[in-house]
């Protein structure tokens, strides 16, 4: 395969994903991907003998793809430390603890069981930036990927740390007092994913009454009718069982959502509202809070009253981190439950966020059951406009002139957001306003403009 070999973009908003054993998630491709990452570390980062930490979630295809990934890395000269099944943020923690050159996680996060993926971390345990992923991708089709063949002692090694998940859990317990949980009754949904064992270790040490859902690690039920993607299941059981609240994670546990005693969702926006006030009091907030363009305007309104600035980023937790670094913020996150608290971690961590949130509520004297009532979320309307020409549509100046006019009209009362889907042939339209009655009107104007652009494209 020569330098000019053509490959379409592999990396999405969170690594490379596909149906396992198909497309980009075959063992052959994952092996090349592992070699490409090592070549990136050697040539671009100057690590002549990189050490890479590798973990995975419990998907049925996980061992197969992990074996391919590790084989590729070792054959390119890297030393690999395997952690087995562990949350993505657990890999991030171990990268920093071990002083590794980088990390990799075999996981498709919240996707169904038949999917799998690979995401790479840098030496700080952060997800790679777009530029770095592009450089890794270049090596996929580079002749060097085939020609670079260390021999003898130059071939890499493989070391296993079987209890890394427990070490990660113990570290997390050490960060918080158990007082916030004592006397409470809670239900924790682990999405049949990587959180199951560390979550049990963490919450069973908190002095609370706790039950668990979604703790199978059979690899075939990850995210199935459980976790953050199926929150209604948790909400129903919380209300039926008289729990104080419930906590849900996704398959690799880098996200969390919470339901209160009435079964209502406490999303990332509400968590940021609480965490920002707590961190400000402890002088660990920095310049303010980073939220994505999807976060509700109510978040800005509430934090403005606390003299806390809010900065907006693109959707994706790595873009949240980029914006945090740009402005000097120590807290950022998404509505979906990716939250980064830099006082503790360099990536989104569902377990850590849920512990920090409950701790913050306790120290601020907040009642978790009252947060939804007091947040006063702006009404939102989300519409998806199917289009195979989404890229051309987004380049149409007439569309953007219409959007500019609408934004001018909505100034002070709401906003409109138009963006192409990162994974589907769709243009997403979000309209948000204090007055629910104007949502349909503005959404129709934007959608009509998109359809007009599509017809021209």
Secondary structure, 3 states (H helix, E strand, C coil): CCCCCCCCCCCECCEEEEECCCHHHCHHHHHHHHHHHHHHHHHCCCCCCCEEEEEECCCCCHHHHHHHHHHHHHHCCCEEEEEEECCHHHHHHHHHHHCCCEEEEECCCCCCCCEEEEEEECCCCCECCHHHHHHHHHHHCCCHHHHCCCCHHHCCCEEECCCHHHHHHHHHHHHCCHHHCCCCEEEEECCCCCHHHHHHHHHCCCCCEEEEECCCCCCCCCCCCCHHHHHHHHHHHHHHHCCCEEEEECCCCCCEEEEECCCCEECHHHHHHHHHHHHHHCCCCECCEEEECCCCHHHHHHHHCCCCCEEEECCCHHHHHHHHHHHCECEEECCCCCEEECCCCCCCCHHHHHHHHHHHHHHHCCCHHHHHHHHCCCEEEEEEEECCCHHHHCCCHHHHHHHHHHHHHHCCCEEEEEEECCCCCEEEEEEEECCHHHHHHHHHHHHHHHHHHHHHC
